[in-house]
């Protein structure tokens, strides 16, 4: 369990880097805070799923990647909603500085991490015994 928590945390950090970097890139290309976040968040979720399926929860069910991906999206939806609500509230309430995207993504990610671990462990990557 410790290894899984540590590995899940690494996936979370990786997702945070992808999410934040993708958001800054989208903003530089002219996307707003919300369209940019939709793109960066989607990419980050895909990256964390790939990492978790390969390293964190290697004893998956052995089903197709598409089924697992859809189950991952469903399982992570509560954490995703938590993340996006916290991000949106932060963007609307905090001063618009160069650090706002970083801070808002960090707040959302921190609130969603525990929810996502519990759901991933229990619903997506559990062994089929």
N, C-alpha and C positions, 0 to 999 in steps of 0.2 A: 504494500500500500504506500509506503514512503517513497519508493521509486516512482510509482505512478503519480503521486502528488508532485514530486520534483519535476518529472518529465512533463506533466500537464502545465506546470508553471513555466517551463522553458517554452512550450508551445504558446502559452499566453504572451510571453515576452516577444517571441517571434511575431505573433499576430499583432501585437501592439506596434512593433517597428514597421511592419507592412502597412497597417492601418494608418498610422501617423504619416509615414512617408508617402503613401498613396494619396492621403488627403492633401498634404502640402503640394504634391505634384498636380493634383486636380485643381486646387486653388490657383496655382501658377498658370494653369491653362485656361482659367476664366470660369471654372465651375464655382458655384456658391458653397456655403458651408454645408448645405443639406444634400445637394446633388453630388458634391465631391465626397461627402461621407458615405452616401449610398454605394458609390463605386469602390471606395477604399475598404469599407466594411465588408462588402461582398468578397473582395479579394482576400482579405484577412481571414474570413471564415473558411474559405477554401484552403488556404495555406495551413491553418491550424488543424483542419480535418486531416489533411495529408500527413502532417507530422504525427498527430495522435494515432492514426491508424497504423503507421509504420513503427513508431517508437513507444508510445505511452501504453496503448492497449493492444499489444500484438496478438493477443489470443482472441481475436474477434470471431464472429460467427461463420466466416468463410463464405459469405454470400457475395453477390455481385457488388461492385463498387458503387453502382448507381443506387441500389437499394440502401446501402450503408450511407451514402451521401444524403439521400432524402431523409433517412431516419436521423442523421446527424443534424440536418437543418431543423427538423421538427423538435428534436431534443434540446437543441441550443436556442430555440425560439424564445423561451422565457428569459434567458440571459441576454439574448440579443435585444429584446424589447426593453429590458432593464437598462442595458447599455445605451441604446438610442434615446430613451427618454432622458437619462442623466446627461448625455451629450447635448441634446436639444435644449434642456433647461440651462445648462452651462453656457451655451452659445448665446442664448437670449438674455441671460442675467449678468454675465461677466463682461468687463470692458474689452473692446475689440483691439487686441494687441497681437503682435506676431506670435506670442505664446498661446493664444486662445485655442487654436486647434489641438496643440499638444496637451494642454490642461484638460480640455473638454473630453478628448479621447481617453486620457488617463482616468478621469473620474468615472466615465462609463465603464471602462474595462475593469477597474477595481471592484465596482459594485456587482458586476456580472460574473466574476471569476468563480466564486464559490457555487453559485447556481449552476453554471456550466459544467463544473467538475462532477457534481452529484448526478446531473442528468446524463452526462457522457458515460460515466461509470455504470450507472444503473440501466440505461436504455439503449445505448448504441454499441458499446464494446464488451458487454458481458459475455461470458462463455455460454455456449448453448449446451448445457448439461442436461 
